Amino acid sequence: MKQWMLQFISHERLPPPHDIIVEKQKDGEIIDGRIVSVSAPDTTPVTIRMGVPILADDSVIDSDTAKSFGFEWGSHLEGKIEDESRFGYSLEQEIDYFLTATKESRESLAGKMVLDGGCGPASLTAGIAKLGPQHMVGIDINTATFEAYHHQYEQKNLGLFLCNILDPQLQPESFDLVWSSGVIHHTPDPKAGFDALAKCVKPEGKMYIWVYGTHFSPIVAMRDILEIFGLRSWSNGVVMNLCRLFAALTLPAVWLVQLLAFCLPPFANIATVKNICERWGKKGALRMIWFDVLSPKYRYKYSRATLKQWFTEAGFEIIGEYDYQTGILGQKRKG
Ligand SMILES: C[S@@+](CC[C@H](N)C(=O)[O-])C[C@H]1O[C@@H](n2cnc3c(N)ncnc32)[C@H](O)[C@@H]1O
């Protein structure tokens, strides 16, 4: 943890001002310690573990969602699922998409406070930090976040919190840009997650949210079938093995789609086909995609119209809409 992260904390248990009791530090990074309230020293402090302050409750950290994503990202960080990409995207592709979707550039990010809501393995979070915003903060509930941060903490403008999007305990209106891709639909109350993130945005700041769209997906259909047979009660290890099998079985179908797209250019222009051609054939990507669909407890889908309505209700103007599934960029109105 870095000292500058204190400015973002607004914890119901800890009235400000805050101080940090350092137990272990390395190169200016607080690895282990506690955040205490100076004005209420008897209140239970916030623990800092492996450089990450824990703002979320134990019940959230122990939830099925945190466990399945902890398993997914832990396996990914160990290189057990996918090699050089994430869901088939390279880091360069993810950063390009981030800049396009947020209408930002290296220059425009300078001096900004950026939040990645549900940062997963924090590889994109660290990639954005390297573009040079003043502060880049990632939040997530799964404990693979500790391991993720362990590889990235030298980045001086990067900090991670273990923190529940539904109740973030972060300072309202403290970020110029909030990015949350593929996250709120995995919470029990996506609209509440949306509103909590929207609160973190400064007036005139921007927020980009991406959620699953309502279109048909064969992988999601398989999840629906497996749920009838008790998918939700299977361990993450069993689900992962099943995903390895499904990935091997479906790879020939992906090659067939790729061949058809090569032979029939109009077919290649369909958004789903494009997506399959670009990503699904890469080593390990299918395994990751299968696991990401089958393992999370919650997996809601939304139409573009619903997401746009949420933005409008939260006081945002829509300033960008993106093609595949549902990604919307909004700008918060002044005051
Ligand atoms: C599909 S991953 C997306 C990760 C990353 N945003 C990306 O684009 O790769 C969803 C992430 O949301 C996190 N998540 C789910 N529920 C959350 C919550 N209530 N608060 C914070 N993070 C949450 C999970 O732990 C997981 O890392």
The ligand as an ORCA input file, in Angstrom:
! r2SCAN-3c Opt
* xyz 0 1
  C     -14.888    -11.537    -15.345
  S     -13.873    -10.810    -14.129
  C     -13.431     -9.300    -14.956
  C     -12.077     -8.808    -14.505
  C     -11.556     -7.614    -15.286
  N     -12.382     -6.445    -15.128
  C     -11.434     -7.969    -16.742
  O     -11.957     -7.253    -17.580
  O     -10.787     -8.962    -17.046
  C     -14.972    -10.246    -12.883
  C     -14.256     -9.713    -11.652
  O     -15.210     -9.082    -10.814
  C     -14.848     -9.346     -9.479
  N     -16.033     -9.144     -8.639
  C     -17.186     -9.855     -8.632
  N     -18.025     -9.380     -7.693
  C     -17.392     -8.310     -7.119
  C     -17.750     -7.391     -6.089
  N     -18.916     -7.481     -5.449
  N     -16.863     -6.445     -5.751
  C     -15.653     -6.358     -6.385
  N     -15.271     -7.187     -7.366
  C     -16.125     -8.158     -7.726
  C     -14.371    -10.782     -9.509
  O     -13.603    -11.137     -8.388
  C     -13.585    -10.811    -10.818
  O     -12.234    -10.536    -10.635
*
